[in-house]
Amino acid sequence: MSTLPILFSFFDSESIVNHIHQALNYEIGKLQIHEFPDQEIVVKIESDLTMRDIIFVASLDHPNAKILPLIFAAETVRNLGAKKIMLIAPYLAYMRQDKIFEAGQGIIAQYFAKMLSQYFDSLITIDPHLHRIHSLKEIFSIPTAVLHATNAIASWISHQVVNPVLIGPDMESAQWVHEVAKKTNSPYVILNKIRKNDYTVEISENNIEHYRACIPILIDDIISSGMTLIETTKHLESLKMKKPICIGVHAIFSGDAYPHLMNAYVSKVVTCNTIQHPSNAIDISDEIIQFLKKEQTQLG
């Protein structure tokens, strides 16, 4: 009987699960989620889980419809004899509400972390949106690991772009832009952003006109409304810069953000496959595989 972990794919995570399976020979578990006419659900597991470590792979974009099935599945596999349950969430939701912005609000990031900590024994994620919370250890009571997409992004740029200049649209993007610039030996510029509301931002450039001969590469962690990148492209167009390539770690693309960005002053939009989307061109599976090879026993 195998003692290797069993993988379960949730919400279009088959690509990452298959890469892990092929690299590490982990078993892929069989799971069904049935929804009744009244929209209640039941989870059915068709694998023997007795004393086996379980890995759920579930990206938590658009989380509200995903959380209940995930929790029910976690409780079901534990009831069926699972030893430990790890959650790999390539995109981890609810990290942006990390303080009380208006009277009467709560710190949702803390509440979400507390809930996940009740149902899982460990967590792996890719580049969570950490701002005022500096480490997941501050809000999770289970072991956590934060992996990064910078190696995969740098590799893509090195193979696809000649003479790039990397651009961060705001100070929050500086951590990714700096690392990718170092790995690709490229110049970089961090711009200034003032957010007016969920859909309106202002961008000011910072000596970027010195790089007119370069291919601009805009890098951000989350592309949601797309307005930050769109406003940045307007500045680049006004400066007669070349059309930029937009790279995002997490392809949220709320509403019609994707076609709006594609119709902006851009040459290409590229994202990592932390969230399944037509723009995916950068595979982060190897970051997860290498971590599981080296660190999984420590996580448990």
N, C-alpha and C positions, 0 to 999 in steps of 0.2 A: 504493500500500500504506500502511495506517495505521501511524503511529508512536506512537499512544496506548497506554497500558498495557492489558493484558488482565486482567480480574478473574476469579477463581475462588472460588466459594462452597463452604464446607465446613460440615457439621454445622448445618443450619438457619439459615444466615446469608443466605438469599436476600433478605430484606427490606432489609437494609443494602446488599447488592450492587446490588439494583435501584434504590435511591435514588441511589447513586453513578453508576450507568450513566445514569440519566435526567438527572442534573445535569451530568455531565462528558462524557457520550458515550463512556465507556470501553467497550471490547468485553467481552462476557461469554464466557469460555472454556468449552469443553465438556470435561468430565472424567468418567471412570467409575472407581469403586473396586469391584472384584469380589472377593468373599470365597469361597474354596474351601471344600469340606466340612471340611477340617482347620483352618479358621479363618485360614489364611494368606491374604494379600491381594496383588492386583496392581493397579497404577494404569495407566490408559490415558488419554492426552491426545488429543483430537480437534481441536486447533487448531494453526495454524502459529505457532510461538513464536520463530522465528529472529530474533535481535537485538531482541526485544521485552522491555520491562519487564513483570514479572508481579506482580500483587497477589493474595495469598491473604487471604481474610476468614474467620477461624475463631475463634469464641469458645472458650476453653479451660477451661470448666467441665467437671467429670468428665473430667480430662485423660488418664487412663491409656489409655483406649480410642481416644483421638484422636491421640496423638503419633506412633505408627508410621505411620498413613496419611498424616499431614501431612509427615513426614520423607521417606517414599517419594515423595510427590507433588513435594516440593521437588527432590529429586535427579533425578526423571524430567524435570521441566521444564528443569532446568539441562542435562541430557544432551541435550535436544532443541533446545538453542540459545538458551535464554532469556538475556537480557542481565543483568538484576538481578531479585532476588526480594524483595519487601516482604511482611511479615506484618502484617496488621491483626488484632489480637487484642482485641476490645472488652473481654473479661475475660481477664486474665492470671493463670494458676494458679501455685501453689507460691511465692507471695511471703510467706506468713505464717511459714514456717519459716526465719526470718532470723537465727537464732542457735542455739547449742547449748543446749537447755533441760534435757537430761538427759545424763549421761555415756554415751558410746557413740553419740550421734547425730551427724549431719552438718548442715551449713548447706545445706539443699536448694535454697533460692532461688538460691544461687550455682551449684549444679550444673545447675539447670534453665536458667538464663541462659546458661551456657557451652554447653550443648547447642544451644539455639536459635541462638546466635551462629554455630555451625558451619554451619548450613543456610540461614540467611537473611541478606540484606544490610542490612536495616533493619527496624525494628519500630515500630508505632503501637499504643497501648493507651489505655484509658479508666480513670482513677482506680485505678491498681493499689494494692494494700494495702501501702503503704510505711510502716514504723514505724522500726526501727533502721537499715534501709537508706534513706537519704534521697533517693537518686536512682538511676534505673536505670543511669546511667552507671557506677556503682560496681561493677556485676556483669555488665553486657553489654559485649562488645567491638565491637558494631556500633552505628551511629547509632540512637537511640531518641527517640520523642516521646511525652509523656504529655499527653493531652487530658482535659478535665474535663466532668462532667455538670451542673455547678452552674448554667450558663445555662439549660439545658433544664428543670431542676428548678424554678428560680426562675420561669421563664415559666409552667410548669404551675400553680404555686401562685398566681401573680398572676391567672391566668384562672379558677381553680377555687375559691379559698378567700377568704372575707372574714374579716378580723380574726384572722389566725393568730398563734400563738406557736410558734417553732421550738425543738425539743428534741433535743439530742444525748445519747444514752444513756451515753456515756463520753467520755473525753478524746480518744480516737482519732478520734471523729466530729466533733470541734470544727472541724477545717479545712473540712469541707463545710458544716456548719451556719453557721459565721461568714460564709462567702462568700454562701450563699443568703440569709441574713438581710440582708446588706448590699445585695444586688441587689433584694430585695423590700421593703426598709425595714421589717423586722419585728423585734420583740423576740426574744431567744433565751436559752435556758438550757442549760448543760451539766451533766449528772448524773454521779454517781460510780458506777463498776461494779467489783465484785470478782468475778473468775471463779474458781469452785471447781473445775470440770472442763469437759469439752467440752459438757456439757448442763446445767450448773448455774451460775447467776450470782446475785449480789445487787446490787440497785440502791438507792441512797439519793437522795432528792430534794434540791433546792437552791433554796429560795424559790420554787418553781414555783407554789405556791398563790396567789401574787399575780396570776396570769393566768387565774383561773377564768372570766372572761368571754370568753376567746379560744378559738379552735379549735386544739387541740394538734396539731402536725405533728412526728412522730418521723422523724428522718433518720439513716440509717446507710449505710455503703458496701456491706457484704455482709450479706445475710440468709441465714444458713446453717441453724443449728438453730432460729433464731427466738427462743431463750430470752431474749436480751437485751431484745428488744422486748416480749415477753410479760411479763417481770418489770416492765418500765417501765410497761406499761399497768395492771398491778395497783396500782402506786403512784398512778397518775392516778385510778383508780377509787376508791381509798381516800380521796383528797383531794377527791372529788366533782367532778373536772374533767370536761369534755365528752369524749365518745369521740374518741380521736385518729385521725388519718390517718397510716398508716405508709408512709414512702417509702424505698425501697432503690435504690441504684445497680445492684447485681448480684444477681439473683434466683437464688441457689444452691438454697435450699429443700431441704435434705437430708431424705430419708425423708418423714415425714408432717408436716414443719414448716409447710407452707402451710396445710393445714386447721386445724392447731392454732392458728396465728396468726389465721386468719379467725374462729375460735370464741372468741378472746379479746375483751377489752374494746376493740374497734376499730370504727371506722365504715367504713374502706376501707383496702386495701393496694394500693399503686401502686409499680411498678418501672420502671426504664429498660430499653430493649430491647438491652442488651449481651448478655443471655442470653435466648433465647426462652422466654416463660412467659405463662400466661393473665393475670397481673397487669400485664403491660407496658402502660403508658399514656403513657410519656415517650420520645420518639424522639430518639436521640443522633446520627442519621445526619448531620445538618447540621454537627455539630462536626468530623466526619471529612472531609466534603466541603470545608468552608472551609479546613481544613488542607491538603488535597491541592491545592487551588487555589493556595495561597500558598507552601507550603513543600516540595513534593515534590522539586523539583530539589536543594534543600539536603540532604534526607535521603539521597538517593543518593550 
